[in-house]
Amino acid sequence: MLHYEEVGKRTFPTIILPALLITLSFLLFRTPRPESIYEPPVELVPRVPEIIQEKQNIKLIIVGDIMLDRHIRMFAEGRGYDFILSDIAEFLRSADLVLGNLEGPITKYPSVSVGSEIGSPNNYIFTFDPETADFLYSNNIRLVNLGNNHILNFGNQGLADTLSYLNQSGISYFGSIKGDYVDTSIIVDLADLRIGFVNYNEFYEGSFEEAIDAISEINDVVDVLVVYTHWGSEYVSVANSGIQTLAHSFIDSGADLVVGSHPHVVQQSEEYKGKKIYYSLGNFIFDQYFSEETMKGLLLEVEINPSDFSLKTTEHKVQLTSEGMTLMLAD
């Protein structure tokens, strides 16, 4: 290529002038292209297809009370723990997360409830074998509530052991418990969703205020908020008006779903301000074989639409057998 400094004025008539004449004649005599065949310039950057891919729904499974001592421990010593959930293991693993209430500590202490007289004080003191942490994890129970009336059956040392075993197995936890050991709430990231879980524990004084504060604290930073409670009267099929008032307060404060545990039987559900409340899911793993009601539970399948954060709940009935298994009944 020739630059102006190299060509100089001497080359103007022989180079620049002919070029100007050619350009001028092209502009004066060319035939304009019809607009109908006009083609825009080729883009140098590849185009992104204008197709919005639908995001997959997130699936939670929420279950009730999990107790792994007494007869459950005895059955597992002979057959292993996996047999307990062998009927529904595949279904549990189909979820993005399974949540349940861990009704006691995980420790190395020997059981005092195995072989104890029914109704005696020792019959209600629970501890679960360290092996149960891996059992929960392998069945996709990766989040547990610890805010209940049995988690301190072996004191603060039992709680510390529980947290250690859960941490080792990769299981997350939350709960309203006396002392600064466990947070009342937890935020779990699933795909592109941030889901908040808050516990209300009737058996810890001040838990209601803690729950309301926790809801207020995380409500603006999560997409969906679930309150998991431990409340109510045992073996009563209908939650009383006081419990219903608490549930409504949680919805009013920002909860999208309220789920209860502790009564050991399935209680009523309702919709309040467009949000679902399940007052008690009953037992999930337990050895209360003295009535049909305590041998039945409810399993919630919760689908979360990531586009609008709406919830769809499907109820599945479970049956506890006198051999320690949990079965899912046909819908």
C-alpha positions in Angstrom: 0.0 0.0 0.0 1.3 3.5 -0.8 1.1 6.2 1.8 0.6 9.9 0.9 4.1 10.7 2.3 5.7 8.2 -0.1 3.7 9.2 -3.2 4.1 13.0 -2.9 2.4 15.6 -5.1 4.0 14.3 -8.3 1.7 11.2 -8.3 -1.6 13.1 -7.8 -2.5 13.3 -11.6 -1.6 9.7 -12.3 -3.0 7.9 -9.2 -5.5 10.0 -7.2 -7.3 11.7 -10.1 -8.2 8.6 -12.0 -9.5 7.0 -8.8 -11.8 9.9 -8.1 -13.2 9.8 -11.7 -14.0 6.1 -11.4 -15.7 6.6 -8.0 -17.8 9.5 -9.4 -18.9 7.6 -12.4 -20.0 4.6 -10.2 -22.1 6.8 -8.1 -23.8 8.6 -11.0 -24.6 5.6 -13.3 -25.1 2.6 -10.9 -28.5 1.0 -10.8 -29.9 1.0 -7.2 -30.8 -2.5 -5.8 -34.4 -3.0 -5.1 -35.2 -3.0 -1.4 -36.9 -6.4 -1.7 -33.6 -8.1 -2.3 -31.5 -6.1 0.1 -29.5 -8.2 2.4 -28.1 -6.9 5.7 -24.4 -7.4 6.4 -23.4 -10.7 7.8 -23.0 -10.7 11.6 -19.6 -11.5 12.9 -20.9 -12.9 16.2 -23.0 -16.1 16.1 -26.6 -15.5 16.8 -28.2 -16.9 19.9 -31.4 -18.9 19.1 -34.4 -17.1 20.5 -35.7 -20.1 22.4 -36.4 -19.9 26.1 -35.7 -23.2 27.6 -38.1 -24.2 30.4 -36.3 -24.7 33.7 -36.9 -28.0 35.5 -39.1 -27.9 38.6 -37.4 -28.5 41.9 -38.8 -31.4 43.9 -38.8 -31.5 47.7 -40.0 -34.4 49.8 -41.0 -33.6 53.3 -41.7 -36.3 55.9 -42.6 -36.5 59.6 -41.0 -38.0 62.7 -37.9 -40.2 62.4 -37.1 -42.3 65.4 -34.3 -44.9 65.1 -34.1 -46.4 68.6 -36.1 -49.1 70.5 -37.6 -51.7 68.2 -36.3 -49.9 65.1 -32.7 -50.3 66.4 -33.3 -54.0 67.2 -34.7 -54.7 63.7 -31.8 -52.9 62.1 -29.2 -54.9 64.1 -30.5 -58.1 62.4 -31.3 -56.7 58.9 -29.4 -53.5 58.5 -30.9 -50.0 58.4 -31.5 -49.9 54.7 -34.3 -52.4 54.9 -36.4 -49.8 56.7 -36.9 -47.6 53.6 -36.2 -50.2 50.9 -39.8 -49.9 49.6 -39.5 -46.2 48.9 -35.8 -45.6 48.6 -36.0 -45.0 44.8 -38.8 -42.5 45.3 -36.9 -40.6 47.9 -33.8 -40.4 45.7 -35.9 -38.9 42.9 -36.1 -35.7 44.9 -33.7 -32.8 44.9 -33.9 -32.8 48.7 -35.7 -34.8 51.5 -36.4 -33.1 54.8 -37.6 -34.8 58.0 -37.6 -34.4 61.8 -34.8 -36.3 63.5 -36.5 -37.3 66.8 -33.4 -37.8 68.9 -29.5 -37.5 69.0 -27.0 -39.6 67.2 -24.3 -40.8 69.7 -22.1 -43.7 70.7 -23.9 -44.1 74.0 -25.7 -47.5 74.5 -29.4 -47.3 74.1 -31.4 -47.1 77.4 -34.8 -47.5 75.6 -34.2 -50.9 74.0 -35.9 -53.5 76.2 -37.3 -50.8 78.6 -40.8 -51.1 80.0 -43.4 -49.3 77.9 -44.4 -46.1 79.6 -41.3 -46.0 81.8 -39.0 -42.9 81.7 -36.2 -44.8 79.9 -38.7 -45.8 77.2 -38.7 -42.2 76.0 -35.0 -41.5 76.1 -33.6 -42.0 72.6 -30.2 -42.2 71.0 -29.4 -43.4 67.5 -26.5 -45.4 66.4 -23.7 -43.5 64.5 -24.5 -45.7 61.5 -27.9 -44.0 61.1 -26.3 -40.8 59.7 -25.0 -42.6 56.6 -28.3 -44.4 56.4 -30.2 -41.1 56.2 -27.8 -39.7 53.7 -27.9 -42.7 51.4 -31.7 -42.4 51.3 -31.4 -38.7 50.3 -32.5 -37.3 53.7 -30.0 -34.5 53.5 -31.7 -32.0 55.7 -33.1 -32.6 59.2 -34.9 -30.6 61.8 -33.4 -30.8 65.3 -35.8 -28.5 67.1 -37.8 -31.1 69.0 -38.4 -32.5 72.5 -35.9 -35.4 72.2 -32.8 -33.9 70.7 -31.3 -33.2 74.1 -32.1 -36.7 75.6 -28.4 -37.1 76.1 -27.7 -33.5 76.9 -25.4 -31.1 75.2 -22.8 -33.8 74.6 -25.4 -35.8 72.8 -26.2 -32.8 70.7 -22.6 -32.1 69.9 -22.1 -35.8 68.9 -25.2 -35.5 66.6 -23.8 -32.4 64.8 -20.5 -34.1 64.4 -22.0 -37.2 62.8 -24.3 -35.2 60.6 -21.4 -33.1 59.4 -19.3 -36.1 58.6 -22.2 -37.6 56.5 -22.9 -34.4 54.7 -26.4 -33.8 56.2 -27.5 -30.2 56.9 -29.6 -29.3 59.9 -31.5 -26.5 61.6 -33.6 -26.1 64.7 -34.7 -23.9 67.5 -32.7 -25.3 70.5 -31.6 -23.8 73.8 -28.0 -22.5 73.4 -26.1 -21.3 70.4 -25.5 -24.7 68.9 -27.8 -24.8 65.9 -29.4 -22.0 63.8 -33.2 -21.6 63.8 -33.1 -21.3 60.0 -31.0 -22.5 57.0 -30.9 -21.4 53.4 -30.4 -24.2 50.9 -29.4 -23.6 47.2 -31.0 -26.0 44.8 -30.2 -25.3 41.1 -31.1 -21.6 40.7 -33.4 -21.5 43.7 -32.7 -20.3 47.3 -35.0 -22.1 49.7 -35.3 -21.0 53.3 -36.2 -23.4 56.2 -37.2 -22.1 59.6 -38.1 -24.2 62.7 -40.6 -23.5 65.4 -40.1 -25.7 68.5 -43.0 -25.6 71.0 -40.8 -27.2 73.6 -38.2 -24.4 73.7 -39.3 -21.2 75.3 -38.9 -18.2 73.1 -39.0 -20.3 69.9 -42.0 -18.4 68.4 -40.2 -15.1 68.6 -37.1 -16.7 67.1 -39.1 -18.2 64.3 -40.8 -14.9 63.4 -37.4 -13.1 63.5 -35.8 -15.7 61.3 -38.6 -15.4 58.8 -38.2 -11.7 58.7 -34.5 -12.0 58.4 -34.3 -14.3 55.4 -37.6 -13.7 53.7 -36.2 -11.1 51.3 -33.2 -13.2 50.3 -35.0 -16.5 49.5 -37.3 -17.5 46.7 -39.4 -20.0 48.8 -39.7 -20.2 52.6 -40.8 -23.3 54.5 -41.6 -23.3 58.2 -41.2 -26.8 59.8 -42.7 -27.0 63.2 -42.7 -29.3 66.3 -45.9 -28.6 68.1 -49.3 -29.7 69.3 -50.8 -32.6 71.3 -49.8 -36.2 70.7 -52.3 -38.7 69.3 -54.9 -36.0 68.6 -56.1 -35.9 65.0 -57.1 -32.2 64.9 -54.8 -29.3 65.7 -56.4 -26.9 68.2 -57.2 -23.2 67.6 -54.0 -22.0 69.3 -51.8 -24.0 66.9 -53.8 -22.8 64.0 -53.2 -19.2 65.1 -49.5 -19.8 65.2 -49.6 -21.3 61.7 -51.5 -18.3 60.3 -48.9 -16.0 62.0 -46.1 -17.8 60.1 -47.9 -17.3 56.8 -48.7 -13.7 57.6 -44.9 -13.1 58.3 -43.9 -14.5 54.9 -43.9 -18.3 55.0 -45.0 -20.1 51.7 -45.6 -23.5 53.4 -46.0 -24.7 57.0 -45.5 -28.3 57.9 -45.9 -29.8 61.4 -44.5 -32.8 63.3 -44.8 -34.3 66.9 -48.4 -35.4 67.3 -47.5 -38.9 65.8 -50.7 -39.0 63.8 -51.8 -37.2 60.6 -53.7 -34.0 61.3 -55.8 -31.8 59.1 -54.5 -29.5 56.4 -55.8 -26.2 55.1 -55.1 -23.4 52.7 -54.7 -19.9 54.2 -54.1 -16.9 52.0 -53.2 -19.2 49.2 -50.6 -21.0 51.2 -50.8 -24.6 52.4 -50.6 -25.7 56.1 -50.1 -29.3 57.1 -50.5 -29.4 60.9 -48.9 -32.9 61.3 -47.5 -35.4 58.9 -47.5 -38.1 61.5 -44.8 -40.7 61.8 -42.3 -41.6 59.1 -40.0 -44.1 60.9 -41.3 -45.0 64.4 -42.2 -48.1 66.4 -45.6 -47.0 67.8 -47.5 -50.1 66.8 -50.3 -49.7 69.3 -52.8 -48.0 66.9 -53.6 -47.7 63.2 -53.3 -43.9 63.4 -49.7 -44.0 64.7 -48.8 -46.5 62.0 -49.8 -44.2 59.2 -48.1 -41.0 58.0 -48.2 -38.5 55.2 -45.3 -37.8 52.8 -45.4 -34.5 50.9 -44.0 -34.1 47.4 -43.5 -30.4 46.8 -42.8 -29.2 43.3 -41.4 -25.6 43.0 -41.8 -23.8 39.7 -38.5 -21.8 39.3 -40.2 -19.3 37.0 -42.7 -18.0 39.5 -41.8 -19.8 42.7 -45.3 -21.4 42.9 -45.7 -24.6 44.9 -47.6 -27.7 44.0 -48.0 -30.3 46.8 -48.9 -33.9 46.3 -49.8 -36.1 49.3 -48.7 -39.7 49.6 -49.8 -42.0 52.4 -47.2 -44.1 54.1 -47.8 -47.3 56.2 -45.5 -48.3 59.0 -45.2 -52.1 59.5 -44.6 -53.9 62.8 -41.3 -55.2 61.3 -39.9 -51.7 61.2 -40.5 -50.9 57.5 -42.1 -47.8 56.0 -44.2 -48.5 52.9 -45.8 -46.0 50.5 -49.4 -46.8 49.7 -50.9 -46.6 46.2 -52.5 -43.2 45.5 
